[in-house]
Amino acid sequence: MFLTFWEWIQEVHLEDGVADTVVWNWCPLCDQGEETISHLLLGCVLSRQVWSRLLTLWGHGVWCPDADSNLRGWWTSLPLPRRVRRDFLSAIQLVFWTIWRHRNDVQRRDPFGARGHFDYHE
């Protein structure tokens, strides 16, 4: 369901008859790339730090996305063990949601200014 929503939103028509990907501006978290869903959730420097830390803790550091990762390609390439597939998919969706909420918090606090940082505790 999560990916279906993001696939749908990337096909939003901003003007009648003009298809466009959802690119609002520069990424509010890193200010280093266009804000696409794939960049925000996987390719952003901040997101990659989160993924690196979590996936390493989970024993799957080789699954870390790179700066050019595509959401669909990365998601479908994960070699999830059958016995824990549902748990991993749920955890990954929660990480996506957390990054998205952090992006919204940054936008609300300072929509045109300095970029935020992600606070996580060990």
Backbone as a printed PyTorch tensor [residue, N CA C, xyz], in Angstrom:
tensor([[[  0.8190,  -1.1820,   0.0000],
         [  0.0000,   0.0000,   0.0000],
         [  0.8720,   1.2580,   0.0000]],

        [[  1.9330,   1.2490,   0.7790],
         [  2.8090,   2.4180,   0.8580],
         [  3.3890,   2.7610,  -0.5040]],

        [[  3.9630,   1.7670,  -1.1880],
         [  4.5510,   2.0350,  -2.4900],
         [  3.5010,   2.4250,  -3.5070]],

        [[  2.3180,   1.8600,  -3.4210],
         [  1.2500,   2.2250,  -4.3330],
         [  0.9360,   3.7040,  -4.2120]],

        [[  0.8720,   4.2180,  -2.9910],
         [  0.6120,   5.6420,  -2.7850],
         [  1.6970,   6.4920,  -3.4260]],

        [[  2.9780,   6.1370,  -3.2110],
         [  4.0660,   6.9400,  -3.7610],
         [  4.1270,   6.8330,  -5.2770]],

        [[  3.7850,   5.6650,  -5.8210],
         [  3.7320,   5.5530,  -7.2730],
         [  2.6260,   6.4500,  -7.8190]],

        [[  1.5080,   6.4780,  -7.1350],
         [  0.3960,   7.3250,  -7.5670],
         [  0.7780,   8.7960,  -7.5020]],

        [[  1.3590,   9.2240,  -6.3940],
         [  1.6600,  10.6400,  -6.2220],
         [  2.7040,  11.1220,  -7.2250]],

        [[  3.5610,  10.2280,  -7.6990],
         [  4.5540,  10.6400,  -8.6850],
         [  3.9340,  10.8800, -10.0520]],

        [[  2.6950,  10.4610, -10.2450],
         [  2.0010,  10.6830, -11.5040],
         [  0.9810,  11.8120, -11.4120]],

        [[  1.0200,  12.5920, -10.3600],
         [  0.0710,  13.6820, -10.1650],
         [  0.1990,  14.6820, -11.3080]],

        [[ -0.9440,  15.1270, -11.7990],
         [ -0.9700,  16.1590, -12.8370],
         [ -1.0750,  17.5090, -12.1520]],

        [[ -0.0330,  18.3200, -12.2860],
         [ -0.0210,  19.6130, -11.6420],
         [ -0.8590,  20.6320, -12.4150]],

        [[ -0.9530,  20.4670, -13.7030],
         [ -1.8140,  21.2860, -14.5520],
         [ -2.5480,  20.3250, -15.4680]],

        [[ -3.7010,  20.7200, -15.9530],
         [ -4.4560,  19.8420, -16.8450],
         [ -3.6010,  19.3930, -18.0200]],

        [[ -3.4990,  18.0900, -18.1680],
         [ -2.7800,  17.5150, -19.2930],
         [ -1.2720,  17.5330, -19.1850]],

        [[ -0.6990,  18.0050, -18.0740],
         [  0.7450,  18.0610, -17.9170],
         [  1.1520,  17.1430, -16.7670]],

        [[  1.7230,  15.9960, -17.1230],
         [  2.1790,  15.0780, -16.0810],
         [  3.5150,  15.5660, -15.5480]],

        [[  3.7480,  15.3280, -14.2920],
         [  4.9960,  15.7720, -13.6920],
         [  5.3150,  14.8490, -12.5320]],

        [[  6.5880,  14.6710, -12.2610],
         [  6.9350,  13.9800, -11.0370],
         [  6.8240,  14.9970,  -9.9130]],

        [[  6.6650,  14.5080,  -8.7220],
         [  6.5340,  15.4150,  -7.5930],
         [  7.9210,  15.8800,  -7.1890]],

        [[  8.2770,  17.0670,  -7.6160],
         [  9.5440,  17.6930,  -7.2630],
         [  9.1900,  19.0890,  -6.7810]],

        [[  9.2080,  19.2690,  -5.4800],
         [  8.8000,  20.5440,  -4.9270],
         [  9.9180,  21.5720,  -5.0210]],

        [[ 11.1070,  21.1420,  -4.8190],
         [ 12.2310,  22.0490,  -4.7930],
         [ 13.4490,  21.2360,  -4.3790]],

        [[ 14.3940,  21.8980,  -3.7770],
         [ 15.5530,  21.1840,  -3.2560],
         [ 15.1780,  20.4870,  -1.9640]],

        [[ 15.8500,  19.4070,  -1.7030],
         [ 15.5930,  18.6160,  -0.5010],
         [ 15.7430,  19.4950,   0.7450]],

        [[ 14.7320,  19.5430,   1.6110],
         [ 14.8230,  20.3710,   2.8090],
         [ 15.7600,  19.8020,   3.8660]],

        [[ 16.1870,  18.5550,   3.7090],
         [ 17.0570,  17.9340,   4.7020],
         [ 18.5360,  18.1330,   4.3870]],

        [[ 18.8730,  18.1030,   3.1000],
         [ 20.3000,  18.2060,   2.7490],
         [ 20.6090,  19.3570,   1.8020]],

        [[ 19.6170,  19.8390,   1.0830],
         [ 19.7920,  20.9150,   0.1190],
         [ 20.8280,  20.5500,  -0.9480]],

        [[ 20.9310,  19.2570,  -1.2660],
         [ 21.9280,  18.7940,  -2.2340],
         [ 21.3170,  18.1470,  -3.4640]],

        [[ 20.0140,  18.0240,  -3.5100],
         [ 19.3780,  17.3860,  -4.6510],
         [ 17.9140,  17.7520,  -4.7210]],

        [[ 17.3040,  17.4720,  -5.8660],
         [ 15.8850,  17.7320,  -6.0050],
         [ 15.1030,  16.8430,  -5.0480]],

        [[ 14.0350,  17.3790,  -4.5210],
         [ 13.2420,  16.6280,  -3.5590],
         [ 12.2760,  15.7070,  -4.2910]],

        [[ 12.7430,  14.5150,  -4.5810],
         [ 11.8840,  13.4660,  -5.0990],
         [ 11.6760,  12.4650,  -3.9730]],

        [[ 10.7090,  11.5990,  -4.1370],
         [ 10.4510,  10.5970,  -3.1100],
         [ 11.6720,   9.6940,  -2.9300]],

        [[ 12.2640,   9.2620,  -4.0360],
         [ 13.4440,   8.3920,  -3.9420],
         [ 14.6050,   9.1010,  -3.2540]],

        [[ 14.8230,  10.3710,  -3.6070],
         [ 15.9240,  11.0990,  -2.9590],
         [ 15.6510,  11.2560,  -1.4730]],

        [[ 14.4560,  11.7090,  -1.1330],
         [ 14.1400,  11.9830,   0.2650],
         [ 14.2710,  10.7350,   1.1420]],

        [[ 13.7190,   9.6130,   0.6970],
         [ 13.6790,   8.4160,   1.5360],
         [ 14.9240,   7.5540,   1.4460]],

        [[ 15.7120,   7.7030,   0.3650],
         [ 16.8800,   6.8290,   0.1890],
         [ 18.1710,   7.5740,  -0.1270]],

        [[ 18.1370,   8.5400,  -1.0400],
         [ 19.3520,   9.1440,  -1.5670],
         [ 19.9020,  10.3180,  -0.7920]],

        [[ 19.0760,  10.9600,   0.0040],
         [ 19.5060,  12.1060,   0.7960],
         [ 20.6160,  11.6730,   1.7680]],

        [[ 21.5820,  12.5310,   1.9580],
         [ 22.6960,  12.2190,   2.8620],
         [ 22.1720,  11.8130,   4.2410]],

        [[ 21.2160,  12.5580,   4.7510],
         [ 20.6600,  12.2520,   6.0630],
         [ 19.9730,  10.8820,   6.0610]],

        [[ 19.1660,  10.6150,   5.0430],
         [ 18.4770,   9.3260,   4.9590],
         [ 19.4580,   8.1700,   4.8600]],

        [[ 20.5150,   8.3600,   4.0770],
         [ 21.5110,   7.2900,   3.9540],
         [ 22.2290,   7.0320,   5.2730]],

        [[ 22.4330,   8.0770,   6.0820],
         [ 23.0230,   7.8810,   7.4080],
         [ 22.0890,   7.0620,   8.2900]],

        [[ 20.8050,   7.3790,   8.2400],
         [ 19.8200,   6.6200,   9.0260],
         [ 19.8110,   5.1640,   8.5780]],

        [[ 19.7230,   4.9410,   7.2480],
         [ 19.6990,   3.5690,   6.7360],
         [ 20.9800,   2.8150,   7.0730]],

        [[ 22.1130,   3.4730,   6.9420],
         [ 23.3790,   2.8170,   7.2380],
         [ 23.4170,   2.3430,   8.6860]],

        [[ 23.0340,   3.2210,   9.5810],
         [ 23.0690,   2.8780,  10.9980],
         [ 22.0820,   1.7350,  11.3230]],

        [[ 20.8470,   1.8620,  10.8530],
         [ 19.8350,   0.8520,  11.1610],
         [ 20.1400,  -0.4930,  10.5160]],

        [[ 20.4440,  -0.4720,   9.2160],
         [ 20.6840,  -1.7400,   8.5330],
         [ 21.9320,  -2.4370,   9.0680]],

        [[ 22.9270,  -1.6670,   9.4780],
         [ 24.1100,  -2.2720,  10.0930],
         [ 23.7400,  -2.9050,  11.4320]],

        [[ 22.9510,  -2.2010,  12.2290],
         [ 22.4980,  -2.7650,  13.5090],
         [ 21.6700,  -4.0260,  13.3080]],

        [[ 20.9050,  -4.0760,  12.2140],
         [ 20.0660,  -5.2400,  11.9160],
         [ 20.8660,  -6.3590,  11.2600]],

        [[ 22.1610,  -6.1090,  11.0010],
         [ 23.0010,  -7.1340,  10.3940],
         [ 22.8850,  -7.2110,   8.8860]],

        [[ 22.4040,  -6.1410,   8.2500],
         [ 22.2280,  -6.1310,   6.7940],
         [ 22.7790,  -4.8420,   6.1820]],

        [[ 23.9760,  -4.4670,   6.5730],
         [ 24.5930,  -3.2450,   6.0850],
         [ 24.7610,  -3.1880,   4.5760]],

        [[ 24.8420,  -4.3420,   3.9260],
         [ 25.0090,  -4.3630,   2.4730],
         [ 23.7490,  -3.8980,   1.7490]],

        [[ 22.6400,  -3.7880,   2.4430],
         [ 21.3890,  -3.3250,   1.8320],
         [ 21.3000,  -1.8080,   1.7700]],

        [[ 22.2850,  -1.0960,   2.2900],
         [ 22.2160,   0.3680,   2.3550],
         [ 22.0440,   0.9690,   0.9590]],

        [[ 21.1010,   1.8990,   0.8200],
         [ 20.9190,   2.5610,  -0.4680],
         [ 22.0760,   3.5200,  -0.7420]],

        [[ 22.2840,   3.8260,  -2.0270],
         [ 23.2860,   4.8320,  -2.3680],
         [ 22.5760,   6.0990,  -2.8270]],

        [[ 23.3320,   7.1060,  -3.1910],
         [ 22.7620,   8.4150,  -3.5300],
         [ 21.8160,   8.3570,  -4.7240]],

        [[ 22.0030,   7.3940,  -5.6030],
         [ 21.1790,   7.2970,  -6.8120],
         [ 20.1150,   6.2120,  -6.7290]],

        [[ 19.8550,   5.6860,  -5.5470],
         [ 18.8840,   4.5980,  -5.4090],
         [ 17.4880,   5.0640,  -5.8000]],

        [[ 16.8040,   4.1740,  -6.4790],
         [ 15.4210,   4.3820,  -6.8650],
         [ 14.5530,   3.6190,  -5.8830]],

        [[ 13.4780,   4.2210,  -5.4200],
         [ 12.6520,   3.6090,  -4.3890],
         [ 12.1560,   2.2290,  -4.7970]],

        [[ 11.5730,   2.0950,  -5.9610],
         [ 11.0480,   0.8060,  -6.4060],
         [ 12.1740,  -0.2210,  -6.5770]],

        [[ 13.2630,   0.1940,  -7.2060],
         [ 14.3690,  -0.7260,  -7.4250],
         [ 14.9880,  -1.2160,  -6.1290]],

        [[ 15.1920,  -0.3120,  -5.1770],
         [ 15.7860,  -0.6940,  -3.8960],
         [ 14.8450,  -1.6120,  -3.1310]],

        [[ 13.5870,  -1.2210,  -3.0540],
         [ 12.5800,  -1.9770,  -2.2960],
         [ 12.4630,  -3.4010,  -2.8100]],

        [[ 12.3880,  -3.5540,  -4.1360],
         [ 12.1940,  -4.8890,  -4.7070],
         [ 13.4740,  -5.7120,  -4.7410]],

        [[ 14.6340,  -5.0720,  -4.5470],
         [ 15.8950,  -5.8180,  -4.5930],
         [ 16.3010,  -6.3960,  -3.2350]],

        [[ 15.5960,  -6.0300,  -2.1890],
         [ 15.9740,  -6.5180,  -0.8590],
         [ 15.7540,  -8.0200,  -0.7540]],

        [[ 16.8040,  -8.7730,  -0.4640],
         [ 16.6650, -10.2300,  -0.3410],
         [ 16.1670, -10.6020,   1.0610]],

        [[ 14.9110, -10.3030,   1.3070],
         [ 14.3680, -10.5090,   2.6510],
         [ 14.1700, -11.9910,   2.9480]],

        [[ 14.6940, -12.4360,   4.0770],
         [ 14.4650, -13.8300,   4.4760],
         [ 12.9690, -14.0580,   4.6800]],

        [[ 12.4570, -15.1390,   4.1620],
         [ 11.0140, -15.4190,   4.1860],
         [ 10.4190, -15.3740,   5.5940]],

        [[ 11.1210, -15.9090,   6.5560],
         [ 10.5660, -16.0200,   7.9090],
         [ 10.4310, -14.6710,   8.6210]],

        [[ 11.1540, -13.6450,   8.1590],
         [ 11.0800, -12.3340,   8.8090],
         [ 10.6550, -11.2330,   7.8400]],

        [[ 10.1820, -11.6130,   6.6630],
         [  9.8380, -10.6310,   5.6260],
         [  8.8530,  -9.5780,   6.1240]],

        [[  7.7710,  -9.9950,   6.7520],
         [  6.7520,  -9.0430,   7.1960],
         [  7.3200,  -8.0780,   8.2360]],

        [[  8.1380,  -8.5870,   9.1510],
         [  8.7400,  -7.7310,  10.1720],
         [  9.6550,  -6.6760,   9.5400]],

        [[ 10.5020,  -7.1020,   8.5960],
         [ 11.4080,  -6.1670,   7.9360],
         [ 10.6360,  -5.1250,   7.1330]],

        [[  9.6320,  -5.5500,   6.3850],
         [  8.8560,  -4.6010,   5.5780],
         [  8.1530,  -3.5800,   6.4660]],

        [[  7.6290,  -4.0350,   7.5840],
         [  6.9810,  -3.0940,   8.5200],
         [  7.9900,  -2.1070,   9.0800]],

        [[  9.1620,  -2.5920,   9.4580],
         [ 10.1990,  -1.7150,  10.0080],
         [ 10.6610,  -0.7050,   8.9630]],

        [[ 10.8330,  -1.1470,   7.7290],
         [ 11.2630,  -0.2480,   6.6570],
         [ 10.2140,   0.8320,   6.4210]],

        [[  8.9520,   0.4620,   6.4240],
         [  7.8900,   1.4480,   6.2460],
         [  7.8650,   2.4480,   7.3940]],

        [[  8.1450,   1.9970,   8.6010],
         [  8.2130,   2.9210,   9.7380],
         [  9.3810,   3.9040,   9.5940]],

        [[ 10.4960,   3.4410,   9.0630],
         [ 11.6320,   4.3340,   8.8260],
         [ 11.2560,   5.3590,   7.7510]],

        [[ 10.6140,   4.9160,   6.6640],
         [ 10.1410,   5.8510,   5.6390],
         [  9.2490,   6.9180,   6.2650]],

        [[  8.3000,   6.4830,   7.0800],
         [  7.3600,   7.4040,   7.7060],
         [  8.0830,   8.3900,   8.6320]],

        [[  9.0530,   7.9090,   9.3710],
         [  9.8140,   8.7660,  10.2800],
         [ 10.5920,   9.8320,   9.5050]],

        [[ 11.2270,   9.4320,   8.4130],
         [ 11.9570,  10.3930,   7.5810],
         [ 10.9870,  11.4230,   7.0050]],

        [[  9.8360,  10.9610,   6.5330],
         [  8.8400,  11.8680,   5.9680],
         [  8.3410,  12.8560,   7.0190]],

        [[  8.0710,  12.3890,   8.2220],
         [  7.6160,  13.2810,   9.2970],
         [  8.7020,  14.2790,   9.6690]],

        [[  9.9430,  13.8330,   9.6790],
         [ 11.0440,  14.7450,   9.9770],
         [ 11.1310,  15.8250,   8.9010]],

        [[ 10.9710,  15.4360,   7.6450],
         [ 10.9630,  16.4050,   6.5410],
         [  9.8680,  17.4420,   6.7730]],

        [[  8.6830,  17.0050,   7.1580],
         [  7.5810,  17.9370,   7.4040],
         [  7.8860,  18.8640,   8.5740]],

        [[  8.4920,  18.3360,   9.6270],
         [  8.8730,  19.1740,  10.7730],
         [  9.8760,  20.2480,  10.3600]],

        [[ 10.8570,  19.8610,   9.5620],
         [ 11.8590,  20.8190,   9.0910],
         [ 11.1790,  21.9020,   8.2570]],

        [[ 10.2880,  21.5070,   7.3770],
         [  9.5870,  22.4730,   6.5330],
         [  8.7400,  23.4390,   7.3680]],

        [[  8.0820,  22.9350,   8.3870],
         [  7.2410,  23.7970,   9.2300],
         [  8.0800,  24.7730,  10.0460]],

        [[  9.1990,  24.3000,  10.5810],
         [ 10.0470,  25.1590,  11.4180],
         [ 10.7180,  26.2550,  10.6240]],

        [[ 11.2340,  25.9100,   9.4620],
         [ 12.0440,  26.8640,   8.7120],
         [ 11.9260,  26.5670,   7.2120]],

        [[ 10.7900,  26.9310,   6.6000],
         [ 10.5420,  26.5200,   5.2210],
         [ 11.5360,  27.0790,   4.1960]],

        [[ 12.2330,  28.1570,   4.5130],
         [ 13.1470,  28.7420,   3.5360],
         [ 14.5730,  28.8680,   4.0420]],

        [[ 14.8440,  28.3630,   5.2460],
         [ 16.1470,  28.6210,   5.8410],
         [ 17.0410,  27.4170,   5.9400]],

        [[ 17.7590,  27.3750,   7.0410],
         [ 18.7600,  26.3380,   7.2760],
         [ 18.1330,  24.9540,   7.2960]],

        [[ 18.8930,  23.9840,   6.9260],
         [ 18.4180,  22.6020,   6.8790],
         [ 18.5670,  21.9500,   8.2450]],

        [[ 17.6600,  21.0310,   8.5180],
         [ 17.6490,  20.3750,   9.8190],
         [ 18.6060,  19.2080,   9.9070]],

        [[ 18.6470,  18.6260,  11.0480],
         [ 19.4060,  17.4000,  11.2530],
         [ 18.4890,  16.4310,  11.9640]],

        [[ 18.8050,  15.1820,  11.8540],
         [ 17.9540,  14.1280,  12.3870],
         [ 18.5290,  13.6880,  13.7300]],

        [[ 17.7290,  13.8060,  14.7670],
         [ 18.1720,  13.3700,  16.0860],
         [ 17.7450,  11.9340,  16.3360]],

        [[ 18.6890,  11.0760,  16.5470],
         [ 18.3600,   9.7180,  16.9430],
         [ 19.2480,   9.3590,  18.1210]],

        [[ 18.7490,   8.4880,  18.9180],
         [ 19.4550,   8.1240,  20.1440],
         [ 19.8920,   6.6740,  20.0650]],

        [[ 21.0570,   6.4130,  20.5760],
         [ 21.5790,   5.0390,  20.5750],
         [ 21.0470,   4.2760,  21.7630]]])
